[in-house]
């Protein structure tokens, strides 16, 4: 494969980055506030979902908490004789 022009001349400098940023703002400037707002709302919803999952696992407890002690001194989910 042939290397692209960007990697032949090296990494872009600060001037190239500024030019690309200005072109991006000119082309997509009106949509950027909406995109940033949607990204922020998505992040808040994601964190809220993580917090709800943590609370749910805390309420359920660990699997070892649900074991009951059988008559023979062993702990199992059920005390059926086998």
N, C-alpha and C positions, 0 to 999 in steps of 0.2 A: 504494500500500500504506500501511497505517496503522502508525505506529511503535508499538513495544511500550511497555508501562508503564515498563520499566526505563530506556529511553532518553529518555523524556519527563521523568522526574525526575532524570536524570543518572546517573552511574556509582554503583554501590553503595558505601557507606562501610564503615569497618572494622567497625562494629557489625553490619551486615547480613551481612558475610562471616563473622563469628564465629558468628552464629545459624545460618547455613547449614552451617558446619563442624560445629557441635554436633549439628544434626539428622542430618547425614551419619554422624557417629560413632555416634549412637544407632541408626540404621537399619542400618548396614553394619559396625559395630564388630567383630563376631566374624569377619567375612570378610577384614578388612584385612590381618592378618598373613600369611594364605595368599596374598593377591594380591601383597603386597610380596615375599614369598619367590619366587613364580613369576616376577615381573618381574626380580628379581635373577638367577635362574637363566637366564632368557632372555638377559639382557645378557651374562652370562659365556659362554654358548654362541655368541652372535653374535661376540664378540671372539675366541673360539677359532677360529671359522670364518674370520674375517678374517686371523688370523695364519697359518692353514694355507694360505690362498690366497696370501699373500705369500711364504711359504716355497716353495710350488709354482712360482710364477713365477720366483723366484730360482734354483731348480734347473734350470729349463728354459732359462734364459738368453734373450737377445734374439734376434729372428729373424736379425739380421745375423751372429750367431755360427755359424749353421748353413750359411752360404754356403761353398762350396769353390772354390778357385781352379782355373780351367780351364787347359788347355794354352796358350791364346792370351792369358793374362794377365787375363782378365775373371773376375769373381766371380759365380757363379750358384748356384741350388739344385741344378741338374743341368748336366752339361757336354755336352748334345746339340748336334751341329752342325746349324744350320738353313740 
